[in-house]
Amino acid sequence: MDKINKQEPDSERLEALRRIPSEIMKDLTKEEVNAFLYEEFLPDSLQIKLKNCLIDI
């Protein structure tokens, strides 16, 4: 995890995170937030929580 915390998050992902409704954000774990900001693929648990916020590109 230390390696992840030293990276700068992608600006588009950071902006997307800021737009997630607060009722969804309060249910996200620290690990899910880090995955959203830094990982290429989102974990299943995060995809389920964000299913109404995500769009396919």
N, C-alpha and C positions, 0 to 999 in steps of 0.2 A: 504494500500500500504506500510506503514512503515514496517510491518512485512516481506513483500517480500524483501524489499531492504536490510534487515539485514541478509538474508540467503545468503549462497554462491551458485552460480548457478552450476548446474551439468556440469562437465568439458566437457563431450561429446556434450552437447547442446551449450556450449560456443564456442567450436571449430566449430560446424556446423554453428553457427551464423556468425563466422568469414569468412566462405566459401560462404556465400550468396553473389551473385553478387551485386556490388555497385548500379546498376540501380534499383534493387529491394529494397535494404536497404534504399535508400532515400525516398521510399514511405511508409515505415513502421512507425507506430506511436509508441510513448513510451510505450503505453499500450500493443501493439502487441509484441514488443521486450520483455517486461516483461513476457507476456504470454508464449512466445517461451522459455524463460529461466527457468520459474518457474512453469508453469501450466501443469497438466497431459494431458489435451485436448486443442487443439488449437482452437481459435475462428474461425468462418466461414470466416470472412474477411481476416484473416491471411492465412488460408488454400487456399483461392482463389489467394492471392498474391504470395504464394509459390508453387502453383500447379506444376510448372515445375522443382522445386528443391527438392520436397519431394518424398520419395519412401516408399512403404508399406513394413513393416517388419512382 
